[in-house]
Amino acid sequence: MALYRIEGGVPLTGTIRVGTAKNAVLPILAAALLAEEGTTELEEIPNLRDVATMEAVLESLGVRIERRGTTHRLDARAIHSTEPPAELVGLMRASVLVMGPLLARMGEVRIALPGGCNIGSRPIDQHLKGFQALGAEVQLEQGIVTARASRLLGTTIYFDFPSVGATENVLMAATLAHGETVIENAAQEPEIVDLANFLNAMGARIRGAGTGTIRVEGVSRLSGTSYLPIPDRIEAGTYLVAFALTGGEGYVEGAIAEHLVPVIAKLREMGHYLEEDEDGIRIVATRDPKPVDVKTQPYPGFPTDMQPQFLALLATVPGTSVVTETVFENRFLHAAELAKMGARIRIEGRTAVVEGTSLVGARVRATDLRAGAALVLAGLAARGTTEVLEIVHIERGYERLEEKLKGIGAKIERIEDEDLTPEPPPLFLPRFLAPGETVGRGT
């Protein structure tokens, strides 16, 4: 496996550009399945493992994809399957987002329960509840979900929790349902708004995205379109933390401040200076950061996807900080890895109590996407050398991370597989000695 090798203690300075949002691109790719006419052209698509997985899922269903640099053209007019391969679905939770489009357009879908990061229980019960409310028959047997409907019918759906994935899946299904669908307690993330804007560009009739109530007037068919998804707010937040953690200053180009209100607020509460403009966010790190308390919440609250990065940041801030995770019950696996670097973190259920200290380099392991990013950030601030293993998790969501960080002064290298030379095997395979046998010289 490849790894990142980091020499820490260098303040980062300069401009770093944010890429297109992975969490916006994935549902938009799935929504391209709804286009019965024309082709869909998506611009500035990041070269990420999760994007490649989603496109492999679409190609398995019959979607033709033409890639010209970062522009991808999708032709979904000749779908020939409604059952994506289980081995692909098992790689990434977002694969489940093909359910809504397939059910709406093809009248059926059969899919294995999805995989993804090990950050806690992530059931799809709200997805299935939404499909059933629209009139689908849903069965779950031996880890396989089957949903069928001759025609979806508009209705009112209330989510028990503002699930992002369920909102996206039901929103896509409702675009081709007969009549009006009202989604209440809907997720309000910017990625939901972006998906709705894309669907409307295809010919859908959606109002209220970005609020708790979304209204969808079903149409008979959708067509391909051209679209540029939004920048990645979590990537932007990660870079802001990188500047703060290393005591540097810089500009995060492409960051949309409106999407990062709680992150910016907490950084300012710590004493860091941030200035927003229409093209990005400038940050100047304070030399005397203050501890803060952080509690993750559904949007517009503090994002759970920024909790690991902030835990790494607060581990270096003198005083006591408290981080409470309300979204996922198993999202403190990175705390044990940070402890290898000297972090003082005490886990109490869904709360982490952090006593700030200085970090030292160590060999640590990425347990999931954002945890891996947090370990890279910690390595940038730590004294000495840090090696982050299993960076395959990180590369699911950060494109060319080491190159971008190098551009602002980080001493980080990606060590390829071939450079990680294992110890050579013995010249002779060990075996049991026969009775009376001895080992002679030179054997």
C-alpha positions in Angstrom: 0.0 0.0 0.0 1.1 3.6 -0.7 1.7 6.0 2.2 2.3 9.7 2.9 5.7 10.6 4.5 5.5 14.0 6.1 8.2 16.2 7.8 6.2 18.4 10.1 6.7 21.8 11.8 6.6 23.9 8.6 4.1 26.8 8.6 2.0 26.6 5.3 1.7 29.8 3.2 0.3 30.6 -0.2 -2.8 29.8 -2.3 -4.4 26.4 -2.6 -7.3 25.7 -4.9 -10.4 23.6 -4.0 -11.6 20.9 -6.4 -15.1 20.0 -7.3 -17.2 18.5 -4.5 -17.1 14.7 -4.5 -20.3 14.6 -2.5 -22.0 16.7 -5.2 -20.6 14.8 -8.1 -21.7 11.3 -7.0 -25.5 12.0 -6.8 -25.3 14.0 -10.0 -23.6 11.1 -11.8 -26.4 8.8 -10.5 -29.0 11.3 -11.6 -27.7 11.1 -15.2 -29.5 7.7 -15.3 -32.7 9.7 -15.5 -31.9 11.2 -19.0 -33.9 9.3 -21.6 -33.0 11.8 -24.2 -29.7 13.4 -25.2 -26.4 13.1 -23.3 -25.1 14.7 -20.0 -21.9 16.6 -20.0 -20.3 17.3 -16.6 -17.3 19.6 -16.2 -14.3 19.6 -13.8 -14.9 16.1 -12.6 -12.2 15.1 -10.0 -10.0 12.1 -10.5 -11.1 10.3 -7.3 -11.5 6.6 -6.4 -15.2 7.2 -5.4 -15.9 8.9 -8.7 -14.3 6.0 -10.6 -16.4 3.5 -8.6 -19.7 5.3 -9.3 -18.9 5.5 -13.0 -18.1 1.8 -13.0 -21.5 1.2 -11.5 -23.2 3.3 -14.2 -21.2 1.5 -17.0 -22.3 -1.8 -15.6 -25.9 -0.7 -16.1 -25.4 0.3 -19.7 -24.3 4.0 -19.4 -21.7 5.0 -22.0 -19.1 7.4 -20.6 -16.7 9.4 -22.7 -13.9 11.1 -20.7 -12.0 14.1 -22.2 -9.8 15.3 -19.4 -12.0 16.5 -16.6 -15.1 16.7 -18.8 -17.2 13.5 -18.8 -20.0 12.9 -21.2 -22.6 10.3 -20.2 -25.1 8.6 -22.5 -27.8 6.8 -20.4 -30.3 6.2 -23.2 -29.7 2.5 -23.5 -29.7 1.1 -19.9 -29.8 -2.7 -20.0 -29.6 -3.6 -16.3 -31.2 -2.6 -13.1 -28.9 -4.6 -10.9 -25.4 -3.2 -10.3 -22.7 -5.7 -9.4 -22.4 -6.4 -5.6 -18.6 -6.1 -5.7 -18.9 -2.5 -6.9 -21.7 -1.5 -4.5 -19.7 -2.9 -1.6 -16.9 -0.5 -2.2 -18.9 2.7 -1.6 -22.0 3.7 0.2 -23.0 6.3 -2.4 -23.6 3.4 -4.9 -27.1 3.2 -3.3 -28.0 6.5 -5.0 -28.7 4.6 -8.3 -31.8 3.2 -6.6 -34.0 6.3 -7.0 -33.2 6.9 -10.7 -33.5 3.2 -11.7 -36.8 2.8 -9.9 -38.3 6.0 -11.4 -37.2 5.3 -15.0 -37.1 1.5 -15.2 -39.7 0.6 -12.6 -37.4 -1.7 -10.7 -34.0 -2.0 -9.0 -32.1 -4.8 -7.2 -29.1 -3.9 -5.2 -26.8 -5.2 -2.5 -26.6 -3.2 0.7 -23.8 -0.6 0.2 -20.3 -0.4 1.7 -18.2 2.6 2.6 -16.3 4.1 5.5 -16.4 2.4 8.9 -17.8 5.3 10.8 -20.9 3.8 12.3 -24.3 2.4 11.5 -25.6 3.9 8.3 -28.9 2.2 7.5 -30.9 3.0 4.4 -34.3 2.6 6.1 -35.2 6.2 5.3 -34.5 5.6 1.6 -36.7 2.6 1.6 -39.4 4.4 3.5 -39.5 7.1 0.9 -39.7 4.6 -2.0 -42.6 2.8 -0.3 -44.4 6.1 0.3 -44.1 6.8 -3.5 -45.9 3.4 -4.1 -43.0 1.0 -4.6 -43.0 -2.5 -3.3 -39.7 -3.0 -1.3 -38.2 -6.3 -0.1 -35.0 -6.8 1.8 -33.7 -10.4 1.9 -30.2 -11.7 2.7 -28.6 -8.3 2.2 -30.3 -7.6 -1.2 -32.9 -4.8 -1.7 -35.5 -5.2 -4.4 -37.9 -2.3 -5.2 -40.6 -2.4 -7.9 -43.3 0.0 -9.1 -45.2 0.3 -12.4 -45.6 4.0 -11.7 -44.5 6.1 -8.8 -47.2 8.4 -7.3 -46.5 11.8 -5.7 -47.1 12.0 -1.9 -45.9 13.6 1.3 -42.9 12.0 2.9 -41.5 12.9 6.3 -38.0 11.8 7.2 -37.3 10.8 10.8 -33.8 12.2 10.3 -32.7 14.7 7.7 -30.6 12.1 5.8 -28.6 13.4 2.9 -28.6 10.2 1.0 -32.3 9.5 1.5 -33.2 13.1 0.5 -31.1 12.7 -2.7 -32.5 9.3 -3.6 -36.2 10.2 -3.0 -35.7 13.5 -4.7 -34.4 11.8 -7.9 -37.2 9.2 -7.8 -39.9 11.9 -7.4 -38.9 13.8 -10.5 -40.7 11.2 -12.7 -43.5 10.4 -10.2 -47.1 11.3 -11.1 -48.2 14.4 -9.3 -46.6 16.4 -6.5 -44.2 15.0 -3.9 -43.5 16.9 -0.7 -40.3 15.9 1.2 -40.5 17.1 4.8 -37.5 17.3 7.2 -35.3 17.1 4.1 -31.5 17.5 4.4 -30.4 21.1 3.6 -26.8 20.6 2.5 -25.4 22.6 -0.4 -25.0 19.3 -2.3 -28.8 18.8 -2.1 -29.2 22.2 -3.7 -26.7 21.4 -6.4 -28.5 18.1 -7.2 -31.8 19.9 -7.5 -30.3 22.6 -9.8 -28.9 19.8 -12.0 -32.2 18.0 -12.1 -34.0 21.2 -13.0 -31.5 21.8 -15.8 -32.6 18.3 -17.0 -36.3 19.4 -17.0 -37.4 18.6 -13.5 -39.6 20.9 -11.4 -38.2 21.2 -8.0 -38.7 24.0 -5.4 -37.4 24.4 -1.9 -34.1 22.6 -2.1 -31.9 24.0 0.7 -34.8 24.2 3.1 -36.5 21.6 5.3 -39.4 21.2 2.8 -38.8 20.3 -0.9 -41.6 20.2 -3.4 -41.3 18.2 -6.6 -43.9 18.3 -9.5 -43.3 15.1 -11.5 -42.6 15.3 -15.2 -42.9 12.6 -17.9 -39.2 12.5 -18.9 -35.9 14.2 -18.4 -33.1 15.0 -20.9 -29.3 15.3 -20.7 -27.7 18.7 -20.0 -24.4 20.4 -19.3 -23.4 21.2 -15.7 -20.6 22.3 -13.5 -20.9 21.0 -9.9 -20.0 23.1 -6.8 -16.6 23.3 -5.1 -15.9 20.9 -2.2 -16.7 22.6 1.1 -15.0 19.8 3.1 -11.8 20.0 1.1 -11.9 23.8 1.7 -12.4 23.3 5.4 -9.5 20.8 5.5 -7.2 23.4 4.0 -8.3 26.1 6.4 -7.5 23.8 9.3 -4.1 23.0 7.7 -3.2 26.7 7.8 -4.4 27.1 11.3 -2.7 23.9 12.6 0.7 24.9 11.2 0.5 28.5 12.2 0.6 29.7 8.6 -1.5 32.0 6.4 -2.9 31.6 3.0 -5.9 31.7 0.6 -8.3 28.9 -0.1 -9.3 29.6 -3.7 -12.8 28.5 -4.7 -14.1 28.1 -1.1 -17.6 29.3 -0.7 -17.9 30.9 2.7 -21.7 30.5 2.8 -21.1 26.7 2.8 -18.7 26.8 5.8 -20.3 29.1 8.3 -19.9 26.9 11.4 -16.3 26.0 10.5 -15.4 29.6 10.0 -17.1 30.6 13.2 -15.1 28.0 15.2 -11.8 29.1 13.7 -12.6 32.7 14.5 -13.6 31.7 18.1 -10.1 30.1 18.4 -8.6 33.5 17.5 -7.7 32.9 13.8 -8.3 35.7 11.3 -10.5 34.9 8.3 -11.6 37.2 5.5 -14.1 36.1 2.9 -14.6 37.3 -0.7 -16.4 36.0 -3.7 -13.4 33.9 -4.9 -12.4 32.2 -1.7 -11.3 32.6 2.0 -8.1 34.1 3.4 -6.8 32.9 6.8 -4.1 34.1 9.1 -3.4 31.8 12.0 -3.1 33.2 15.5 0.0 32.4 17.6 -2.2 32.0 20.6 -5.2 29.8 19.7 -7.9 29.3 22.3 -9.7 25.9 23.0 -13.3 25.6 21.8 -16.1 23.1 22.0 -17.5 21.5 18.9 -20.7 19.6 18.4 -21.6 18.1 15.0 -25.1 18.6 13.6 -26.9 18.1 10.3 -26.4 21.1 8.0 -26.4 24.1 8.6 -24.7 22.9 11.8 -21.1 21.9 12.2 -20.3 19.1 9.6 -19.5 15.7 10.9 -17.0 15.4 7.9 -14.9 18.2 9.6 -14.9 16.6 13.0 -11.7 14.5 12.6 -9.8 17.5 11.2 -10.9 19.7 14.1 -10.0 17.0 16.6 -6.4 17.0 15.2 -6.4 20.8 15.4 -7.6 21.0 19.0 -5.1 18.3 20.0 -2.5 21.0 19.6 -4.3 23.9 21.3 -3.4 24.6 25.0 -6.3 24.0 27.4 -9.3 21.7 27.3 -11.7 21.3 24.3 -14.7 19.1 24.0 -15.9 17.5 20.7 -19.3 15.9 20.6 -20.3 13.7 17.7 -24.1 13.4 17.2 -24.3 12.1 13.6 -22.3 8.9 13.7 -21.7 6.8 16.7 -18.3 5.3 15.7 -16.4 8.3 14.4 -13.6 8.6 16.9 -11.4 5.8 15.5 -8.7 8.4 14.6 -8.3 9.4 18.2 -6.3 6.2 18.9 -4.0 7.1 15.9 -3.6 10.7 17.1 -2.6 9.3 20.5 0.3 7.6 18.9 1.5 11.1 18.0 1.2 12.2 21.6 -2.4 13.6 21.5 -4.2 13.6 24.8 -7.8 12.6 24.0 -10.2 10.9 26.3 -13.3 9.3 24.6 -16.5 9.2 26.7 -19.3 7.7 24.5 -19.9 10.2 21.7 -17.7 12.9 23.3 -14.0 13.5 23.1 -12.3 15.5 25.8 -9.0 17.0 24.4 -6.1 18.4 26.4 -3.9 20.3 24.0 -0.2 19.4 23.7 2.5 19.3 21.1 2.5 16.4 18.6 5.4 14.2 17.5 5.8 12.2 14.3 4.7 8.6 14.3 3.5 5.8 11.9 -0.3 5.9 11.8 -3.0 4.3 9.8 -6.0 6.0 8.1 -9.2 4.3 9.2 -11.5 6.2 6.9 -11.5 9.2 4.5 -11.7 12.1 6.9 -9.8 10.4 9.6 -7.0 10.0 7.1 -7.1 13.7 6.3 -6.9 14.5 10.0 -3.7 12.4 10.4 -2.1 14.2 7.5 -2.9 17.5 9.1 -1.5 16.3 12.4 1.7 15.2 10.6 2.1 18.7 9.1 2.2 20.1 12.6 4.1 17.4 14.4 7.8 17.4 15.2 9.7 14.9 13.1 8.5 12.4 10.6 5.0 11.1 10.2 4.0 8.2 8.0 0.3 7.8 7.1 -0.6 4.3 5.9 -3.6 3.1 4.0 -4.0 6.3 2.1 -6.4 4.6 -0.3 -9.1 5.9 2.1 -7.8 9.5 1.7 -7.6 9.2 -2.1 -11.3 8.4 -2.2 -12.1 12.1 -1.5 -8.9 14.2 -2.0 -7.4 14.6 -5.4 -3.6 15.1 -5.6 -3.5 16.0 -1.9 0.2 15.8 -1.6 0.8 18.0 -4.7 -1.6 20.7 -3.5 0.0 20.7 0.0 3.5 20.9 -1.5 2.3 24.0 -3.4 1.9 25.8 0.0 5.1 24.6 1.5 4.3 21.2 3.0 7.1 18.6 3.1 5.1 15.6 2.1 5.8 12.7 -0.3 3.6 10.0 -1.6 5.6 6.8 -1.4 4.4 4.4 -4.2 3.8 0.7 -3.7 7.0 -0.2 -5.6 9.1 1.9 -3.1 7.8 0.0 -0.1 10.2 -2.9 -0.5 9.3 -5.8 1.8 11.9 -7.8 3.6 13.3 -10.5 1.3 12.2 -14.1 2.0 14.7 -16.5 3.4 16.9 -18.4 1.0 15.6 -21.7 2.3 12.0 -22.3 3.5 12.0 -23.4 7.1 10.9 -27.0 7.8 10.8 -29.5 10.7 14.0 -31.6 11.1 13.7 -35.4 10.8 14.7 -37.5 13.8 18.5 -37.4 14.3 18.9 -34.8 11.5 21.2 -31.8 12.2 21.7 -28.6 10.3 25.1 -28.5 8.6 27.2 -25.5 8.0 26.0 -23.4 5.0 22.5 -24.8 4.9 
